[in-house]
Structure formats: structure tokens, C-alpha cells
Amino acid sequence: MTDTAISYESASSAENSAAESAPLSKLAIILIEIALAVGGFGIGTGEFAIMGLLPDVAATYQVSIPQAGHVISAYALGVVIGAPIIAVAAARMTRRALLLILMTVFALGNISSAIAPDFWSFTILRFITGLPHGAYFGVAALVAASMVPPNKRARAVGRVMLGLTIATLAGTPLATFMGQMMSWRAAFLLVGGIGALTVALLWYFQPRDKVQEGASIRRELSAFGRTQVWLTLGVAAVGFGGMFSVFSYIASTTTETAQMPVATVSIVLALFGIGMNVGNIVGSRLADVSLNGTIGGTMVFNVIVMTLFGAFAQYPAVLCLCVFLIGCGFAAGPALQTRLMDVAADAQTLAAASNHSAFNIANALGAWLGGLVIAWGWGFAATGYVGSVLSLAGLLVFALSMGLERKASGRG
């Protein structure tokens, strides 16, 4: 039997044993998924709301807007660093206990951020608040997948991730509006409240579980000794950079390139959020039919759509359509999360949590490269070409992954 086959078998057996040890009713599963999704909604709202409130934060602490932007980087750094460290350190902890701790830290971090007395304490608190982000989504995905049959795992993961995608459509605009009408501090208090609500829901609905048999720091670290884990993380870190390259500068592209009124920026952002939700729902269903086909197909889709964006963003109707379709490119998200569970074998927590570190690397990479082409004078629409190149690079990494997998199984 090949290493890949062993990985798939180990992943499935681990999930099945978890499900068999504590049979849950359909209603109980739904309530647990809702609780997990509420946490994702809070995290997504807190992560993105700050982008619309930077001028208010800068004014409060009397720093420039670029300086205020450092808090976004601090949060992202917390995500990248926190996910693998927490996953390893908590190897001998039950998933229920870990989720409760992670959400408690998230809630307290946001509440503390709301009352931070100066800019440096605020920046440090944003870093601390970012630490639970990746580990929460990783463990939440594992819990969701363990409650359903193997052929429905991606859909379960997708339902949990709906919290994140709905946040881009509803949570972030709500928090931003509240922050602008009252104070940016109120927005963080709202997010902290959502975190506290999640703690209560998880405490009440998620049953107590046992530490995974054989769990240890050494076993979790073994995930980073698997080539397929690194390649799958590489697909996320590079392939999704294109989405962030476009999204980071979409407001300026809308007003400067397409010459649309400033008031329409919120509509364009809403189209992106709708696209992410559609992609999450459709992609998770497709992934349960063909996991690898969904990942590869989405990368090809992204290459085409982002090329069209780069070429025709000056036309308002085309820009709006492309923004919606770029959001749909999130379809690969549940598939990548599920594939990581497979290729990580019995070191799933570290691999699943690291997926969100990879997404934040994609965020930073896409925004940086998009900013470069704009600074070079190629225009805001050129972020679409950057996205196309990054999506193509992600596709090539995935092709390498598939090639090595076929070779290992003797089919190459």
C-alpha cells in the first residue's frame, strides 16, 4: 500500500472512530456546526472590519494611515505564527477544550483591543488576537468532518466555513457601519461579543470528547515531514494570492479604472462576498464528488477569470461580473482543507491549522505583488494579471503534487 493510500485510510479511520464513539443525532450535528460557524463569523468579521476603520484608528492614536495599517500585518502575523505553534502545543488536549480556549482568547483579545490605551498596545493585542485564528478553523474543520460519513466531509467543512464567507457579506459591513457611526472601539466590542457567544454555544452543544489516541507533539510535527502536506499548503499560499491581489485594491479599481461612483464600491464588495458564499457552497459539494478535480478546476477557472479582469476591468459591467466570479474562486477552500486532512494522516491538527497560515501568506503575497505592479505604473486593473500568474503558479504546484502522488502509487 502506498503512503498516500495509508494517509487516506488513516484519516478516514480516525474520523469514523470518532463518529462511532459518540453517535450524534442530526439535530445535534446541525447545532454543533452552527456553533462552529458562529465562531468563524466572528473571526471573519474581526479580521476584515479593521480595513474600513483604519482612518478612525489612525485619528484616535494620532498616527498616519500607513502606520495604522501595521495592525493588519500584526494580526496576519499572529495567524501565521499561532496556527502551527498552538496545534503542536495542544496535541494532548481534547478538541472541545482547545476550541473553548481559542475562542476565549479571541473574545478577550477583541474586547481588550477596544479599550487599548495607545497604538502599541493596540498593535500587540491585534497580534495576540490573531493567534487563535488558524488553529480554530483547523480544529473546527476536523470536528465537522468527524461527525459525517467520509463522502460528506467537504460539505461539513464548507458549512463551518460559511461563517467566514457570510462575514465578508454581512458581518464586516455591519461592524464597519457600527464603527463609523459610534466608534471603531464599538466594532471590536461587537466582535468580542460574538466570540463570547461562540464560547457559550460550544460549551452547551459540543459534547465532551477524548484526547486522540496516540496524540503527541512528535506525531503532529510529523505532518511537516510529508511532501504532500507542504505541496497542498503551497497551493493555498500561492494559488489564492491572486484573489487577494485583486481584492486588496478593488475599491481603487472600481473608482479609478472603471470610473464608477464611490457609492458603488460597497456594491462591488457585496458581489465579492456573494461570490465567496456561492463558491463555498458549490465547491464543497463538488469536492465530495471529486476532491482533486475541484482544486485543479478552480485554479484553471481563476486563471481565466482574473485574466479577463485585467483585460476588461475598465468596463463596469465586466468588472462587477469578474469580481463576483473571483469570489466564486473560493470554491477550492473546503477542498484544500479536506485534502490536508487526507495527506496529513494522523497529524491532522497541525496540517489543518496551517492551512489558514497559508491563506494569510497568500493575502500578504497577493497584496504586495499587486501593489508592486500599481507602483510600476501598470494600473489597478493589472492586479488581475498578477492574480492570473499566481493562480497559474498554484495550478503548477498542484500538478506537481498530483504527479508525485501518481508516481508513489505506481500509476506514474
C-alpha positions in Angstrom: 0.0 0.0 0.0 1.3 3.5 -0.9 2.0 6.3 1.6 -0.9 8.2 0.1 -3.3 5.3 0.5 -2.2 4.9 4.1 -2.8 8.6 4.6 -6.4 8.4 3.3 -7.1 5.2 5.3 -5.7 6.7 8.5 -7.7 9.9 8.1 -10.9 8.0 7.4 -10.5 5.6 10.2 -9.7 8.4 12.7 -12.9 10.2 11.6 -15.0 7.1 11.7 -13.8 6.0 15.1 -14.6 9.5 16.5 -18.1 9.3 15.0 -18.7 5.8 16.3 -17.5 6.6 19.8 -20.1 9.3 20.2 -23.2 8.9 17.9 -24.9 12.2 17.4 -28.4 13.0 16.1 -28.8 15.0 13.0 -30.1 18.0 15.1 -27.0 17.7 17.4 -24.7 17.8 14.4 -26.5 20.9 13.0 -26.3 22.7 16.3 -22.5 22.0 16.6 -21.9 23.1 13.0 -23.9 26.4 13.8 -21.8 27.0 16.9 -18.6 26.4 14.9 -19.8 28.7 12.1 -20.6 31.5 14.5 -17.0 31.4 15.6 -15.9 31.7 12.0 -18.3 34.6 11.5 -16.7 36.4 14.4 -13.2 35.8 13.2 -14.0 36.9 9.7 -15.8 40.0 10.9 -12.9 41.0 13.1 -10.3 40.3 10.5 -11.8 42.4 7.7 -13.7 45.2 9.6 -10.4 46.9 10.6 -9.7 47.6 6.9 -12.7 50.0 6.7 -11.9 51.6 10.1 -8.2 52.4 9.6 -8.8 56.2 9.3 -10.7 56.2 12.6 -8.0 54.2 14.4 -5.3 56.5 12.9 -7.1 59.5 14.1 -7.6 58.1 17.6 -4.0 57.3 18.1 -2.7 60.2 16.1 -0.7 58.1 13.6 -0.7 58.0 9.8 -3.0 55.6 7.9 0.0 53.6 6.6 1.2 53.3 10.2 -2.2 52.2 11.3 -2.1 49.6 8.6 0.6 47.8 10.7 -2.1 46.4 12.9 -3.4 44.4 9.9 0.0 43.0 9.4 0.3 42.2 13.1 -2.9 40.3 13.1 -1.9 38.3 10.0 1.5 37.5 11.6 -0.4 36.2 14.6 -2.4 33.9 12.4 0.7 32.6 10.6 2.7 32.0 13.8 -0.1 30.9 16.0 -1.7 28.2 13.9 1.3 25.7 13.9 2.5 26.5 17.4 -0.9 26.1 19.0 -1.6 22.9 17.0 1.6 21.3 18.3 1.5 22.6 21.8 -2.1 21.4 22.2 -1.5 18.0 20.8 -2.6 16.3 24.1 -5.7 18.4 24.5 -9.3 17.5 23.6 -10.7 19.3 20.6 -13.6 20.7 22.7 -11.3 22.1 25.3 -9.0 23.6 22.7 -11.9 25.3 20.8 -13.2 26.8 24.0 -9.7 28.2 24.9 -9.1 29.5 21.4 -12.5 31.3 21.3 -12.0 32.7 24.8 -8.6 34.2 23.8 -10.2 35.6 20.6 -13.1 37.2 22.6 -10.8 38.7 25.3 -8.4 39.9 22.6 -11.1 41.9 20.8 -12.6 43.3 23.9 -9.1 44.3 25.1 -8.4 45.8 21.7 -11.5 48.0 22.1 -10.1 49.6 25.2 -6.4 49.7 24.3 -4.9 53.0 25.6 -2.2 53.5 23.0 -1.3 52.4 19.5 1.5 50.0 20.5 -0.7 48.1 23.0 -3.4 48.0 20.3 -1.0 46.5 17.8 0.2 43.9 20.3 -3.3 43.0 21.1 -4.2 42.5 17.4 -1.2 40.1 17.2 -2.4 38.2 20.2 -6.0 38.1 18.8 -4.7 36.6 15.5 -3.0 33.7 17.3 -6.2 31.5 17.7 -7.4 32.2 14.1 -5.8 29.4 12.1 -6.0 26.8 14.9 -9.7 27.5 15.4 -10.6 26.9 11.8 -8.4 23.9 11.5 -9.8 22.2 14.6 -13.4 23.2 13.7 -12.9 21.6 10.3 -11.7 18.4 11.9 -14.7 18.3 14.3 -17.1 18.9 11.5 -15.6 16.2 9.3 -15.6 13.7 12.1 -19.4 13.9 12.5 -20.3 12.9 9.0 -19.6 10.0 6.6 -16.3 10.3 4.6 -18.2 11.2 1.4 -19.7 14.2 3.0 -16.7 15.7 4.7 -16.1 18.6 2.4 -19.7 19.8 2.7 -19.4 19.7 6.5 -16.2 21.7 6.3 -17.9 24.1 3.9 -20.8 24.6 6.3 -18.4 25.6 9.0 -16.5 28.0 6.6 -19.9 29.6 5.8 -19.4 31.6 8.9 -16.2 33.2 7.4 -17.8 33.8 4.0 -21.0 35.2 5.4 -18.8 37.6 7.5 -17.5 39.1 4.3 -21.1 39.8 3.1 -22.8 40.8 6.4 -20.6 40.8 9.4 -17.9 43.1 8.1 -20.3 45.8 6.7 -22.2 45.7 10.0 -19.1 46.1 12.1 -17.8 48.8 9.8 -21.1 50.7 9.9 -21.2 50.5 13.7 -17.6 51.6 13.9 -18.2 54.7 11.7 -21.5 55.6 13.4 -20.4 55.1 17.0 -16.7 54.3 17.4 -14.2 51.8 16.0 -14.0 50.6 19.6 -17.7 49.5 19.4 -16.9 47.4 16.4 -14.3 45.4 18.3 -16.7 45.1 21.3 -19.2 43.6 18.9 -16.7 41.1 17.6 -15.7 40.2 21.2 -19.3 39.6 22.0 -19.6 37.2 19.0 -16.6 35.4 20.4 -18.2 35.1 23.8 -21.4 33.8 22.2 -19.4 31.1 20.4 -17.8 30.0 23.7 -21.3 29.7 25.2 -22.7 27.8 22.2 -19.7 25.4 22.1 -19.9 24.8 25.9 -23.6 23.9 25.6 -23.8 22.0 22.3 -20.4 20.3 21.7 -20.1 17.1 23.6 -17.1 16.3 25.7 -14.5 14.2 23.8 -11.3 12.3 24.5 -7.7 13.1 23.5 -7.0 11.4 20.2 -5.3 8.0 20.7 -1.5 8.3 20.3 -1.7 12.1 20.2 1.7 13.7 20.8 3.8 16.7 19.8 6.1 14.3 17.8 3.1 13.0 15.9 1.8 16.4 15.0 5.2 17.6 13.9 5.4 14.5 11.5 3.0 16.4 9.3 5.8 18.7 8.2 7.8 15.7 7.1 5.2 14.9 4.4 5.9 16.3 1.0 2.2 16.3 0.1 1.3 18.5 3.1 3.9 21.1 2.0 2.6 21.0 -1.6 -1.0 21.3 -0.6 -0.2 24.3 1.7 1.8 25.7 -1.3 -1.3 25.6 -3.5 -3.2 27.7 -0.9 -0.3 30.1 -0.2 0.4 30.8 -3.9 -2.8 29.9 -5.7 -5.1 32.1 -3.5 -2.7 35.1 -3.7 -4.5 36.1 -6.9 -7.8 36.6 -5.1 -6.1 38.9 -2.5 -4.2 40.8 -5.2 -7.4 41.9 -6.8 -9.5 42.3 -3.6 -6.8 44.5 -1.8 -7.2 47.2 -4.4 -10.7 46.6 -5.6 -12.0 50.0 -4.3 -9.5 52.0 -6.3 -10.0 49.7 -9.4 -13.7 50.5 -9.2 -13.4 54.2 -8.9 -10.2 54.9 -10.9 -10.2 52.2 -13.7 -14.0 51.6 -14.2 -14.8 55.2 -13.3 -17.7 54.1 -11.1 -19.1 56.3 -8.3 -17.6 55.9 -4.9 -21.0 54.8 -3.6 -20.9 51.7 -5.8 -17.8 50.3 -4.0 -20.0 48.8 -1.3 -22.0 47.1 -4.1 -18.8 45.7 -5.7 -17.6 44.4 -2.3 -21.0 42.8 -1.7 -20.7 41.0 -5.1 -17.4 39.6 -4.0 -18.9 38.4 -0.7 -21.8 36.8 -2.6 -19.3 35.1 -4.9 -17.4 33.7 -1.9 -20.6 32.2 -0.4 -21.6 30.7 -3.7 -18.1 29.3 -4.3 -18.0 27.8 -0.8 -21.4 26.1 -1.1 -20.9 24.8 -4.7 -17.2 24.0 -4.2 -17.8 21.9 -1.1 -20.4 19.8 -2.9 -18.1 19.3 -5.9 -15.2 18.4 -3.6 -17.2 15.5 -2.2 -17.6 14.2 -5.8 -14.0 14.9 -6.9 -11.6 16.4 -4.4 -8.7 16.9 -6.7 -10.8 17.8 -9.7 -12.3 20.6 -7.7 -8.9 22.0 -6.7 -7.4 21.8 -10.2 -10.6 23.0 -11.9 -10.9 26.0 -9.6 -7.3 27.0 -10.3 -7.9 26.9 -14.1 -11.2 28.9 -13.5 -9.2 31.5 -11.6 -6.6 31.9 -14.3 -9.3 32.6 -16.9 -11.4 35.0 -14.8 -8.5 37.1 -13.5 -7.1 37.4 -17.0 -10.5 38.8 -18.1 -10.5 41.1 -15.1 -7.1 42.5 -16.1 -8.1 43.0 -19.7 -11.6 44.4 -19.2 -11.9 46.0 -15.7 -12.5 49.4 -17.3 -16.0 48.2 -18.2 -18.3 48.5 -15.2 -20.5 45.5 -16.1 -17.5 43.3 -16.7 -15.7 44.4 -13.6 -18.8 43.5 -11.5 -19.2 40.1 -13.1 -15.5 39.3 -12.7 -15.5 40.4 -9.1 -18.4 38.0 -8.4 -16.6 35.2 -10.2 -13.3 35.9 -8.4 -15.2 35.5 -5.2 -16.5 32.1 -6.5 -12.9 31.1 -6.8 -13.1 30.4 -3.0 -14.6 27.0 -4.2 -11.2 25.4 -3.6 -11.1 26.4 0.0 -13.1 23.4 1.5 -11.4 21.0 -0.9 -7.9 22.1 0.2 -8.8 21.9 3.8 -10.2 18.4 3.3 -7.2 17.3 1.2 -4.9 18.4 4.0 -6.7 16.0 6.4 -6.0 13.2 4.0 -2.4 13.8 3.2 -1.5 14.5 6.9 -2.7 11.1 8.0 -2.6 11.0 11.9 -1.1 14.5 12.2 -4.2 16.3 11.1 -4.5 19.1 13.6 -1.2 20.8 12.6 -1.9 20.4 8.9 -5.5 21.6 9.1 -4.5 24.6 11.2 -1.6 25.5 9.0 -3.9 25.9 6.0 -5.0 29.3 7.4 -1.4 30.3 7.8 -1.1 29.6 4.1 -4.1 31.7 3.3 -2.6 34.6 5.2 0.6 34.2 3.4 -1.5 34.4 0.2 -3.0 37.6 1.5 0.3 39.2 2.1 1.8 37.9 -1.2 -1.1 39.0 -3.3 -1.3 42.5 -1.8 2.4 43.0 -2.1 2.7 41.9 -5.7 -0.5 43.8 -6.6 1.0 47.0 -5.0 4.2 46.5 -7.0 2.5 46.5 -10.4 0.5 49.5 -9.4 3.6 51.3 -8.3 5.3 50.5 -11.6 2.5 52.4 -13.4 0.7 49.4 -14.9 -2.7 50.5 -13.4 -5.1 48.9 -10.9 -6.5 46.5 -13.5 -3.1 44.9 -13.7 -3.8 43.2 -10.3 -5.9 40.8 -12.4 -2.8 39.7 -14.4 -0.9 39.3 -11.1 -3.8 37.1 -9.9 -3.7 35.1 -13.1 0.0 34.4 -12.7 -0.4 33.4 -9.1 -3.3 31.1 -9.9 -1.3 29.5 -12.7 1.6 29.0 -10.2 -0.8 27.4 -7.8 -2.0 25.1 -10.6 1.6 24.1 -11.3 2.2 23.3 -7.7 -0.9 21.2 -7.6 0.1 19.4 -10.8 3.5 18.6 -9.2 1.6 17.3 -6.2 -0.6 15.0 -8.4 2.4 13.8 -10.3 4.3 12.8 -7.2 1.2 11.1 -5.9 0.7 9.1 -9.1 4.3 8.1 -9.1 4.1 7.0 -5.4 1.1 4.8 -6.2 2.8 3.2 -9.2 0.5 4.9 -11.7 3.1 7.4 -12.9 
